Amino acid sequence: MGKKSKVNYLDYIPDRNSHYAWEINEKGMVTVIVVWTGFYHRFAQKVFKKPKFSRIELDEFGSFVWLQIDGQRTIFDISQIAEMEFGEKISPLLERLVKFFEILKEHKFVILKENLHA
């Protein structure tokens, strides 16, 4: 029987998906911009007047975390920085952070890379 490798979710290194543009407003909040392309999206844009893009506005916590993603820091590293910034205000930190990264990954806003040094 082969051994299963157990990777701790906190050891992953998130990196922003370069297919999505993003911007920071004057209050420091991040907005991720999703451009809708492809045949079905163009059809819906013409026939149903659907927008060509969507703007996903992150809250204070999400914006802070987004700005910590640099392709070098692990999710654990980011949790430590977030804890210093927000303290108990974002408790339970790890559960919220893991859920946030799961959502980002599901929507392909980030790519999670294995930390080869963990």
MOCOR-V793837 format. One record per pair of residues at least 6 apart in sequence whose ideal C-beta (glycine too) atoms are under 7 Angstrom apart, sorted by the first residue. I is the first residue (numbers start at 1). J is the second residue. If there is no record, write none. Layout:
# MOCOR-V793837
I|J + I|J
This chain:
# MOCOR-V793837
7|114 + 9|75 + 9|98 + 10|74 + 10|75 + 10|76 + 10|79 + 11|74 + 11|76 + 11|115 + 11|118 + 12|74 + 12|75 + 12|112 + 12|113 + 12|114 + 12|115 + 13|71 + 13|72 + 13|73 + 13|74 + 13|113 + 13|115 + 14|69 + 14|75 + 14|101 + 14|110 + 14|112 + 15|69 + 15|71 + 15|110 + 15|111 + 15|113 + 16|69 + 16|110 + 17|108 + 17|109 + 17|110 + 17|111 + 20|32 + 20|33 + 20|34 + 20|109 + 21|33 + 22|30 + 22|31 + 22|32 + 22|33 + 23|31 + 24|30 + 25|31 + 28|63 + 29|57 + 29|58 + 29|63 + 30|58 + 30|63 + 30|66 + 30|67 + 31|55 + 31|56 + 31|57 + 32|56 + 32|109 + 33|53 + 33|55 + 34|53 + 34|54 + 34|56 + 35|52 + 35|53 + 36|52 + 36|53 + 44|50 + 45|52 + 58|66 + 61|86 + 61|90 + 62|100 + 64|82 + 64|85 + 65|78 + 65|82 + 65|97 + 65|100 + 68|78 + 68|81 + 69|110 + 74|115 + 75|97 + 75|101 + 78|97 + 79|93 + 79|94 + 79|97 + 82|90 + 82|93 + 82|97 + 83|93 + 90|96 + 101|110 + 104|110 + 105|112
